[in-house]
Amino acid sequence: MKKLIYTLALVLILNLAFNIQNSQAQWVRTSGPGGGNVNCFVVNGNDIYAGLDYSFNGGVYVSNDNGATWTGRGMQSSNIRALTFSGTYLFAASSSSGVYLSTNNGLNWFIANNGLSGQNVYYFAVNGTSIFAGTSSNGVYVSTNQGGSWTLSGLSGMDISAMISVGNSVFAGTPFNGLYRTTNNGISWTSVNTGLSSTFIMSLAASGSNLFVGAGNNVFISNNNGNSWTQTSVLSGSGTIYALAANGTNLLAGTQEQGFYRSTNNGASWTQSPCNKWVNTITFKGTVAFVGASLGYISNEGVYRSTNFGSSWDPSGITNQTVTSLTSNGSNVFAGNTKGVFLTTNNGVIWNAVNNGLLNLNVQCLTSGGNYTFAGTYDGGVYRTANNGGSWSSVNTGLISQNVTALIYNNGNLYAGTNGAGVFLSINNGDTWTGMNTGLTDMNIKSFAVSGSTILTGTQAGVFMSINNGGNWSPIGLASYYINALTINGGSIIASAGYNGLYRTTNNGVSWLTCGFSSQGVNTLISNGNKIFCGSGFMGVGYGIYMSTDYGQNWINRNQGLNTPSSVRSLLVANNYIFAGTDTQSVLRRDLADIIGIKNVSTEIPSAYSLSQNYPNPFNPTTKIRFDVGKFPSFGGVPEGRGGLVTLIIFDILGREIQTLVNERLQPGTYETTFDGSALSSGIYFYKLTSGDFTQTKRLTLIK
């Protein structure tokens, strides 16, 4: 019995150790760029929680550093409309699936819908031990047992558009019937609209004895618990007041037409705030104000934060944006999307918008060269910065089309691909441009790749090559395909034909062979040394990041940590990291040595080949495998020390190949790689090292 207990304890300890280890060997979100459609906030102690719309990788997020960083708390497939705490219980309202409950601050969630069948819940209010839920079409429900069961409280058949609890009273706003109040825990509700000029109620706030309501286009105040209302100063030109927050005498009012208004005297006077966004929700955490904002139906702006009661606003990085392009200049990394250009100087710990002078924010492509960074925009042409985004200037002289879809810089030559006007070349960093379209039969440019004086371009009608810096172009194949990504690696050219998969040629297009991804849609390709990386997926379908070490013949999945489906739109290797721009998770980052999966761990040259026992063993889910590549003696004119082709392959107990960990030519040395068995069941597996005539096999055990 003691032996059994000891064994179980050992397994638990190993599980913990392995999971910690695995948490480091995966993709992680950087802190931005920020975005997402934020519907609601709730503050609990030092933490602020945000609820997001599922269409932009939503769910619940938490920050314990006043919005500097945010961590996901699940529910990504739900449209979170309201959040509240009742004691230590966290409740989340979904517009499509009712109420969820967490007893550990969002780490785990449980459905709490007993009595709420079929109801779309949009608002919460907590009064003592009672929790009130406002629905979209059937009034208010109440629970007196922490969500264990719900009963209809009142206002049956009404849409609830705002709720708040003040003292012993709970208020519920409606968009057509005005404001209601209960003072007896929901047994009865009374209309409290005296003095209101509109019954279109969309927001409520309270501070001390003052209660505020957004009614139509104006804010009203009551200091007698809603018995009567007085209009505050007129908000000139305002739209419907969709959000309110109060802190002392400071009052913030948000609209979805005219942005933000602020008052420092309980609404006696108002000034328009510089946060020109559609405002979905506002809250205060102490003296720090948070806003969930968007640009109408165009984009989702995420969280903005103000430390001076709304005088100025800064983005707070909930990371749910689409990032279409990446580049680096020195140690600086730039990301581009429909909100402009963002810069990080610390590998994604902090991102800042750098759009001064960038008059068109719809950035489609980025590249860097010399001391410059260039941005290609949709119908705004090319912009250039020489001070890392401190200021941008338009550089479009001679650029006939300003819909710039691709950029690449090579040895002083800057190429711009356009939609409809072909390729343009600048030899003076964008000051002037010249069309370079001789031999180019399709003018819709989608991608570039370059090696020396050879440049490739992908069009809507195949791949074209120039061997004289774009002076002349020749078609080299795939004419029936839309080529959205290209890379050159060794003597191979790899081309993405979207959902028609990847193609590879080793003879400059005389012949092409398929090399996978026929149903996933590859969006981006980059090369780093002898490695090729590709990013795939469309709207989260077939998503992933893959690596090839044999010029595209075989691909290894490198998706550890990509737990939320998100298509990969752009890739960049910089500062010993690989960065991935995604559809819904902004920028992800992973250690380059980790994703390559093999490290040279010793400067000494082994005298012979050998394969070590994996450690730890048993393992769950990752283990390390170390092996030696010995130096070859001189023979047949091949000098001493030349390595060989090395393969390291995992097999199951039936001898079926499970995964190829290594398949590349290695120089003599000691190497280490990591095997991840997350997708496998418990059992005995084997790993086999092969190089030339050398073969060695060992056993490893996965215990889950």
C-alpha positions in Angstrom: 0.0 0.0 0.0 2.8 2.4 0.9 4.5 1.6 -2.4 1.3 2.4 -4.3 0.9 5.7 -2.5 4.6 6.5 -3.2 4.2 5.6 -6.9 1.1 7.8 -7.3 2.8 10.7 -5.6 5.8 10.4 -7.9 3.5 10.3 -11.0 1.8 13.5 -9.8 5.1 15.3 -9.2 6.3 14.2 -12.6 3.1 15.4 -14.2 3.5 18.8 -12.6 7.2 19.1 -13.7 6.4 18.0 -17.2 3.5 20.5 -17.6 5.7 23.3 -16.3 8.3 22.3 -18.8 5.8 22.1 -21.6 4.3 25.5 -20.8 7.7 27.1 -21.9 8.0 25.1 -25.2 5.1 26.6 -27.0 3.6 29.7 -28.7 2.6 32.5 -26.4 0.8 35.8 -27.0 2.7 39.0 -26.9 1.0 41.9 -25.4 -0.5 43.3 -28.6 -1.4 45.0 -30.8 -4.6 45.4 -28.8 -8.1 44.8 -30.1 -11.4 43.0 -29.7 -15.0 43.9 -29.2 -15.3 44.5 -25.5 -18.9 44.4 -24.2 -18.5 44.7 -20.4 -16.2 45.0 -17.4 -16.3 44.1 -13.7 -13.8 45.0 -11.0 -12.9 42.7 -8.2 -10.2 43.8 -5.7 -7.0 44.4 -7.7 -8.4 42.6 -10.8 -10.4 43.9 -13.7 -12.3 41.5 -16.0 -13.4 42.1 -19.5 -16.0 40.2 -21.6 -15.6 40.1 -25.3 -17.5 39.1 -28.4 -16.8 35.6 -29.7 -16.5 36.8 -33.3 -13.1 38.2 -32.5 -11.8 35.4 -30.3 -13.8 36.6 -27.4 -14.5 35.2 -23.9 -13.3 36.5 -20.5 -10.0 38.2 -19.9 -8.4 39.5 -16.6 -5.8 42.0 -15.8 -4.1 42.5 -12.4 -1.9 45.4 -13.5 -4.4 48.0 -14.5 -4.7 46.8 -18.0 -1.0 46.6 -18.9 -1.4 42.9 -19.7 -4.4 40.6 -20.0 -4.8 36.9 -19.5 -7.6 34.8 -21.1 -10.0 33.1 -18.7 -11.8 30.8 -21.2 -15.3 31.1 -22.8 -13.7 32.0 -26.2 -16.7 30.6 -28.1 -19.2 32.7 -26.2 -20.4 36.3 -26.7 -19.9 37.7 -23.2 -22.4 40.5 -22.6 -22.2 40.9 -18.8 -19.9 40.1 -15.9 -20.5 40.3 -12.1 -19.2 39.0 -8.8 -21.4 37.8 -6.0 -19.1 37.2 -3.1 -16.3 35.0 -4.6 -18.5 33.7 -7.4 -17.9 35.1 -10.9 -20.9 35.1 -13.3 -20.7 35.6 -17.0 -23.8 36.3 -19.2 -23.8 35.0 -22.8 -26.1 36.4 -25.4 -26.7 32.9 -26.8 -26.4 30.4 -24.0 -27.4 32.0 -20.7 -25.4 32.3 -17.5 -22.1 30.6 -16.6 -20.5 30.5 -13.1 -16.9 30.2 -11.9 -15.8 29.6 -8.4 -12.1 30.2 -9.1 -11.9 33.5 -10.9 -12.6 32.1 -14.3 -10.2 29.2 -14.4 -13.2 26.8 -14.8 -16.8 27.5 -15.8 -20.1 25.8 -15.2 -23.5 26.4 -16.7 -25.9 28.0 -14.3 -29.1 28.1 -16.4 -31.7 26.3 -14.2 -34.9 28.3 -14.9 -33.3 30.4 -17.7 -33.9 28.1 -20.6 -33.8 29.9 -23.9 -33.1 33.3 -22.4 -30.4 35.7 -23.8 -28.9 37.4 -20.8 -27.3 40.9 -21.3 -27.1 42.5 -17.9 -26.5 41.7 -14.2 -27.1 43.5 -10.9 -26.2 42.1 -7.4 -28.1 43.2 -4.3 -27.1 41.4 -1.1 -27.5 37.7 -1.8 -29.7 38.2 -4.8 -28.4 38.2 -8.4 -30.6 39.8 -11.1 -30.3 39.0 -14.8 -31.7 41.2 -17.5 -32.7 39.4 -20.7 -33.2 40.6 -24.3 -36.9 39.9 -24.5 -38.4 38.6 -21.2 -37.6 41.0 -18.4 -35.6 40.3 -15.3 -34.8 37.0 -13.5 -33.5 36.6 -10.0 -31.5 34.0 -8.2 -31.1 33.8 -4.4 -28.8 30.8 -4.3 -25.8 31.9 -6.3 -27.2 30.9 -9.6 -28.4 27.5 -8.6 -31.9 28.4 -9.9 -33.6 31.4 -11.5 -37.2 32.7 -11.4 -38.9 35.5 -13.3 -38.9 38.6 -11.2 -40.8 41.0 -13.4 -41.0 43.2 -16.5 -42.1 40.1 -18.5 -41.8 40.6 -22.3 -39.5 43.6 -22.0 -36.0 44.1 -23.4 -33.6 45.0 -20.6 -30.9 47.5 -21.7 -29.2 48.5 -18.5 -29.1 47.5 -14.8 -27.6 48.8 -11.6 -27.9 48.1 -7.8 -27.8 51.1 -5.5 -28.4 50.6 -1.7 -31.5 48.4 -1.3 -32.7 49.3 -4.8 -32.2 47.6 -8.2 -32.8 49.6 -11.4 -33.6 48.2 -14.8 -33.6 50.3 -18.0 -35.6 49.4 -21.1 -35.2 50.8 -24.7 -39.0 51.6 -25.0 -40.6 51.7 -21.6 -38.1 53.8 -19.6 -36.7 53.0 -16.2 -38.0 50.7 -13.5 -37.0 50.1 -9.8 -37.5 47.4 -7.2 -37.0 48.0 -3.5 -38.2 44.6 -2.3 -35.8 42.2 -4.0 -37.7 42.0 -7.2 -41.2 41.1 -5.9 -42.5 44.2 -7.6 -41.2 46.9 -10.0 -42.2 50.5 -10.3 -41.8 52.9 -13.2 -39.5 55.9 -12.2 -39.4 58.2 -15.2 -40.5 61.6 -13.7 -38.4 64.3 -15.4 -37.0 62.1 -18.1 -37.5 63.5 -21.6 -36.9 60.1 -23.2 -37.7 56.5 -22.3 -34.9 55.1 -24.4 -32.7 53.9 -21.5 -29.3 52.4 -22.4 -27.0 53.2 -19.5 -26.9 53.7 -15.7 -24.2 54.8 -13.2 -24.0 55.9 -9.5 -21.7 57.8 -7.2 -22.5 58.4 -3.6 -26.1 59.6 -3.4 -26.2 60.5 -7.1 -27.8 58.2 -9.7 -27.2 58.9 -13.4 -29.1 57.6 -16.4 -28.5 57.9 -20.1 -31.9 58.6 -21.7 -31.8 59.1 -25.4 -29.1 61.7 -26.2 -28.8 63.2 -22.7 -27.7 62.4 -19.2 -30.1 62.9 -16.2 -29.3 63.0 -12.5 -31.3 62.0 -9.5 -30.4 62.5 -5.8 -33.6 60.9 -4.4 -33.2 57.3 -5.6 -34.8 57.9 -8.9 -38.1 59.4 -7.7 -37.4 62.4 -9.9 -34.8 63.3 -12.5 -33.0 66.5 -13.7 -31.3 66.9 -17.0 -27.6 67.6 -16.8 -26.0 70.2 -19.1 -26.8 69.5 -22.7 -24.2 67.3 -24.6 -23.9 69.3 -27.8 -24.1 67.0 -30.8 -24.1 63.8 -28.8 -25.7 60.6 -29.9 -27.4 58.0 -27.8 -25.7 57.5 -24.4 -24.8 53.9 -24.5 -22.4 53.9 -21.5 -21.9 55.8 -18.2 -19.4 55.6 -15.4 -19.1 57.8 -12.3 -16.3 58.4 -9.8 -16.8 61.1 -7.2 -17.9 64.1 -9.2 -16.2 62.8 -12.4 -18.7 61.4 -15.0 -17.9 59.8 -18.3 -20.6 59.3 -21.0 -20.0 57.2 -24.2 -21.9 57.2 -27.4 -21.7 55.2 -30.6 -21.9 58.2 -32.9 -20.0 61.1 -31.3 -17.4 59.4 -29.1 -16.8 60.4 -25.5 -17.9 63.1 -23.1 -16.5 63.9 -19.7 -17.7 66.0 -16.8 -15.8 66.9 -13.6 -18.9 68.4 -11.8 -21.6 65.7 -12.0 -22.7 66.9 -15.4 -23.1 70.6 -14.8 -20.8 71.0 -17.8 -19.4 68.6 -20.4 -16.3 68.5 -22.7 -15.8 66.1 -25.5 -13.0 63.6 -24.9 -10.3 62.9 -27.5 -11.3 59.2 -27.6 -13.1 59.2 -31.0 -14.5 55.7 -30.8 -17.8 53.9 -30.5 -18.2 53.2 -26.8 -19.6 49.9 -25.7 -18.9 50.0 -22.0 -17.1 52.1 -19.3 -15.9 51.4 -15.8 -13.7 52.9 -13.1 -11.1 50.9 -11.1 -10.2 53.4 -8.5 -9.1 56.5 -10.5 -8.3 54.6 -13.6 -11.1 54.6 -16.3 -11.4 51.7 -18.8 -13.4 51.8 -22.1 -14.5 49.0 -24.4 -14.3 50.7 -27.8 -14.7 50.0 -31.5 -14.8 51.9 -34.8 -18.4 51.2 -35.6 -18.8 48.0 -37.6 -15.3 48.4 -39.2 -13.0 47.1 -36.5 -12.8 46.3 -32.8 -10.5 48.5 -30.8 -10.3 46.6 -27.5 -9.7 48.4 -24.3 -8.6 52.0 -23.8 -7.4 53.3 -20.5 -7.3 56.8 -18.9 -5.5 57.8 -15.7 -6.7 61.4 -15.8 -10.5 60.9 -15.8 -10.8 60.9 -19.6 -8.5 63.8 -20.6 -6.4 61.4 -22.6 -6.6 57.7 -23.5 -4.2 54.9 -24.3 -4.7 51.4 -25.7 -4.7 48.6 -23.2 -3.6 45.4 -24.9 -6.3 42.8 -25.1 -4.7 41.0 -28.0 -7.5 40.1 -30.5 -6.5 41.9 -33.7 -5.6 40.6 -37.1 -2.0 41.2 -38.0 -1.3 41.0 -41.8 2.3 41.9 -41.9 5.6 41.9 -39.9 9.1 43.3 -40.4 12.1 44.1 -38.3 14.7 46.9 -38.4 17.6 46.2 -36.1 16.1 44.8 -32.9 12.8 46.7 -33.5 9.8 44.6 -34.6 6.9 46.2 -36.5 3.3 44.8 -37.1 0.9 46.2 -39.6 -2.9 45.9 -39.9 -6.0 48.0 -40.6 -5.2 50.2 -37.6 -1.8 51.2 -38.9 1.7 50.2 -37.7 2.7 49.0 -34.2 6.2 48.9 -32.8 7.8 46.8 -30.0 11.3 47.3 -28.8 11.2 44.5 -26.3 10.1 41.5 -28.4 6.4 42.0 -27.8 6.3 42.8 -24.1 4.9 46.2 -25.0 3.5 47.4 -28.4 2.9 51.0 -29.3 1.0 52.5 -32.3 3.5 54.6 -34.4 1.2 56.3 -36.9 2.3 59.9 -37.0 2.0 61.0 -40.6 0.6 57.7 -41.7 -2.5 59.1 -43.4 -3.8 55.7 -44.6 -3.9 53.2 -41.7 -4.9 50.2 -43.8 -1.4 48.6 -43.9 -1.2 45.6 -46.2 2.6 44.9 -46.2 5.8 46.0 -44.5 9.5 45.7 -45.3 12.7 47.3 -44.0 16.1 48.1 -45.5 19.0 50.3 -44.5 17.8 52.8 -42.0 14.2 52.8 -43.3 11.0 50.9 -42.7 8.3 51.0 -45.4 4.6 50.4 -45.3 2.4 49.5 -48.3 -1.2 50.6 -47.9 -4.6 50.0 -49.5 -5.1 52.9 -51.9 -2.6 55.1 -49.9 0.6 54.0 -51.6 3.9 53.6 -49.8 5.0 55.4 -46.6 8.5 55.6 -45.2 10.0 56.2 -41.8 13.6 56.8 -40.8 13.0 57.0 -37.1 11.2 53.8 -36.3 7.7 55.1 -36.8 8.2 58.4 -35.1 7.1 60.0 -38.3 6.0 58.7 -41.7 6.1 60.4 -45.1 4.3 59.4 -48.3 6.7 58.3 -51.1 4.6 57.7 -54.2 6.2 59.7 -57.1 5.8 57.5 -60.2 3.7 54.9 -58.4 0.7 54.6 -60.7 -1.4 52.4 -58.5 -1.5 53.1 -54.8 -3.0 49.8 -53.8 0.3 48.3 -52.6 0.0 44.6 -51.9 3.6 43.5 -51.5 7.0 45.0 -50.6 10.5 43.7 -50.6 14.0 45.3 -50.1 17.2 43.8 -51.6 20.6 45.4 -51.8 19.4 48.9 -52.2 16.5 48.0 -54.4 12.9 48.5 -53.1 10.2 46.7 -55.0 6.5 47.4 -54.7 3.8 45.1 -56.0 0.4 46.6 -56.8 -3.0 45.4 -57.5 -3.6 46.1 -61.2 -0.4 48.0 -62.2 2.3 45.4 -61.7 5.8 45.8 -60.2 7.6 49.1 -59.4 11.2 49.6 -58.5 12.9 52.4 -56.4 16.6 52.7 -56.2 16.5 55.7 -53.9 14.4 54.4 -51.0 11.1 55.3 -52.4 11.8 58.9 -53.6 10.9 57.9 -57.1 9.4 54.8 -58.7 9.7 53.1 -62.1 7.5 50.5 -63.6 9.2 47.1 -64.2 6.7 45.1 -66.1 8.4 43.9 -69.2 7.3 40.3 -69.8 4.8 40.4 -66.9 1.4 39.3 -68.2 -0.5 39.6 -65.0 -0.4 42.9 -63.1 -2.0 41.7 -59.9 1.0 41.2 -57.6 0.5 39.2 -54.4 4.0 38.2 -53.2 7.8 38.5 -53.7 10.9 36.5 -52.9 14.5 37.4 -53.7 17.9 35.8 -53.8 20.8 37.8 -55.1 19.8 39.4 -58.4 17.0 36.9 -58.9 13.6 38.1 -57.9 10.3 36.2 -58.0 6.8 37.5 -57.9 3.5 35.7 -57.3 0.5 36.9 -59.3 -3.1 35.9 -59.8 -1.7 33.9 -62.8 1.3 32.1 -61.6 5.0 32.8 -60.8 7.3 35.1 -62.7 11.1 35.3 -62.4 13.6 38.0 -63.2 17.3 37.5 -63.2 18.2 41.2 -63.8 16.6 43.0 -60.8 13.2 43.2 -62.5 14.4 44.4 -65.9 12.6 41.5 -67.6 10.2 38.8 -66.4 9.6 35.3 -67.5 6.7 33.0 -66.5 7.9 29.9 -64.7 4.7 28.0 -64.1 1.6 27.6 -62.0 -0.2 29.9 -64.4 -3.7 28.8 -63.3 -3.0 29.6 -59.6 -3.2 32.6 -57.4 0.3 32.7 -55.7 0.0 34.4 -52.4 3.4 33.4 -50.9 6.9 32.6 -52.1 10.2 31.7 -50.7 13.6 30.6 -52.0 15.6 28.0 -50.0 18.8 26.5 -51.3 18.1 25.5 -54.9 14.3 25.2 -54.3 11.5 27.6 -54.9 8.4 27.0 -52.8 5.1 28.6 -53.9 1.7 28.8 -52.1 -1.3 28.4 -54.4 -3.7 29.0 -51.5 -6.2 26.2 -51.0 -4.5 24.3 -53.9 -1.5 23.7 -51.6 2.2 24.2 -51.8 4.3 23.6 -54.9 8.1 23.1 -55.2 10.5 23.4 -58.1 14.2 22.6 -58.1 14.8 23.6 -61.8 13.5 27.2 -61.9 10.0 26.2 -62.8 10.6 23.7 -65.6 8.6 21.3 -63.4 6.7 21.6 -60.1 5.8 19.0 -57.5 3.1 19.3 -54.9 4.3 19.3 -51.3 1.2 19.3 -49.1 -1.4 21.6 -47.6 -4.0 21.0 -50.4 -6.9 21.8 -48.0 -5.4 24.2 -45.5 -4.5 27.3 -47.4 -1.0 28.6 -46.8 -0.9 32.4 -46.2 2.8 33.0 -45.6 6.2 31.5 -46.2 9.7 32.5 -44.9 13.1 30.9 -44.9 15.7 30.9 -42.1 18.9 29.1 -42.9 18.0 25.7 -44.2 14.5 25.9 -42.5 11.3 26.9 -44.2 8.3 28.0 -42.1 4.7 28.3 -43.3 1.6 29.8 -41.7 -1.8 28.4 -42.8 -5.5 28.6 -42.2 -8.5 30.6 -43.1 -11.0 31.9 -40.4 -9.5 29.3 -38.0 -9.9 26.4 -40.4 -6.7 24.3 -41.1 -4.7 26.8 -39.0 -1.1 26.2 -38.0 2.6 26.9 -38.2 4.8 24.3 -39.8 8.5 23.8 -40.5 10.4 22.0 -43.2 14.1 21.0 -43.0 14.2 19.3 -46.4 13.3 22.1 -48.8 9.6 21.6 -48.5 9.3 17.9 -49.1 8.1 17.2 -45.5 6.6 19.4 -42.9 6.6 19.2 -39.1 3.7 20.6 -37.0 4.9 23.4 -34.7 1.5 24.3 -33.1 2.2 23.8 -29.4 0.3 26.5 -27.6 -2.0 27.4 -30.4 -5.0 26.3 -28.4 -7.4 28.8 -30.0 -7.9 28.3 -33.8 -6.4 31.3 -35.5 -5.2 31.6 -39.1 -1.5 32.6 -39.4 -1.2 35.6 -41.8 2.5 36.6 -41.4 5.8 35.3 -40.0 9.0 36.9 -39.0 12.3 35.7 -37.6 14.0 38.3 -35.5 16.0 38.6 -32.2 16.2 34.8 -31.8 12.4 34.5 -31.9 9.9 33.6 -34.5 6.8 35.9 -34.5 3.4 35.0 -36.0 0.8 37.5 -37.0 -2.6 35.9 -36.7 -6.3 36.5 -37.5 -7.6 36.9 -34.0 -4.7 36.6 -31.5 -2.5 39.5 -32.7 1.1 38.5 -32.5 2.4 35.3 -31.1 6.0 34.6 -30.3 8.2 31.5 -29.8 11.8 31.0 -29.1 13.5 30.1 -32.4 15.7 27.4 -30.9 12.6 25.8 -29.4 10.6 25.8 -32.7 13.5 24.4 -34.6 13.4 21.6 -32.2 17.1 20.7 -32.2 19.9 22.4 -30.4 23.7 22.0 -30.6 24.5 21.6 -26.9 28.2 21.1 -27.0 31.3 22.5 -28.7 33.1 19.2 -28.5 33.1 16.9 -31.5 32.1 13.3 -30.6 34.3 10.5 -31.8 31.3 8.4 -32.8 27.6 8.4 -33.3 25.4 7.5 -30.2 21.9 7.9 -29.0 21.2 8.7 -25.3 18.2 7.6 -23.2 15.4 10.2 -23.2 15.0 12.3 -20.1 12.7 12.2 -18.2 11.4 8.7 -18.7 8.5 8.0 -18.1 7.3 11.4 -19.3 4.1 13.5 -19.8 3.8 15.1 -22.3 7.4 16.2 -23.3 10.8 14.6 -23.0 14.3 15.5 -24.3 16.4 13.2 -26.5 20.1 13.8 -26.9 22.4 12.3 -29.6 25.9 12.5 -30.9 26.9 13.0 -34.6 30.4 11.7 -34.9 32.9 13.0 -37.4 33.5 11.0 -40.5 37.1 10.0 -41.5 38.5 11.3 -44.7 37.5 9.1 -47.6 36.8 9.4 -51.3 37.9 13.0 -51.4 35.4 14.0 -48.7 37.3 15.9 -46.0 37.3 14.8 -42.4 34.6 16.3 -40.2 31.8 16.4 -42.8 28.5 15.4 -41.1 25.7 13.4 -42.7 22.0 13.2 -43.2 20.5 12.4 -39.8 17.0 11.2 -39.0 15.4 10.7 -35.6 11.9 9.1 -35.8 9.3 8.1 -33.2 7.5 4.7 -33.7 4.7 3.1 -31.8 4.9 -0.4 -30.4 3.5 -1.9 -33.7 6.4 -0.2 -35.7 4.2 2.5 -37.2 6.0 5.8 -37.8 4.5 8.5 -35.4 6.6 11.6 -35.9 9.9 12.7 -37.5 11.8 14.8 -35.1 15.0 15.3 -37.1 15.5 14.9 -40.9 18.5 17.1 -42.0 22.2 17.1 -42.6 24.0 17.9 -39.4 27.6 18.8 -38.7 29.5 16.7 -36.1 28.4 17.6 -32.6 26.0 16.8 -29.7 22.4 17.7 -30.3 19.2 17.7 -28.2 15.6 17.8 -29.3 12.2 17.7 -27.6 9.4 15.2 -28.3 5.9 16.2 -27.4 3.4 13.4 -26.9 0.4 15.6 -26.1 -1.6 14.0 -28.9 -0.7 10.4 -28.1 -2.2 7.9 -25.7 -0.2 6.4 -22.8 2.1 3.6 -23.8 5.5 2.4 -24.9 7.1 4.0 -27.9 10.5 3.8 -29.7 12.9 6.3 -31.1 15.4 5.5 -33.8 18.5 7.4 -34.8 19.8 6.8 -38.3 22.8 8.2 -40.3 24.5 6.4 -43.0 25.2 2.9 -41.8 24.6 3.8 -38.1 21.3 2.9 -36.5 20.3 2.8 -32.8 16.9 2.5 -31.2 15.7 3.1 -27.7 12.4 2.8 -25.8 10.5 5.6 -24.1 7.3 5.5 -22.0 4.4 8.0 -22.0 2.3 8.0 -18.9 -0.7 10.4 -18.7 
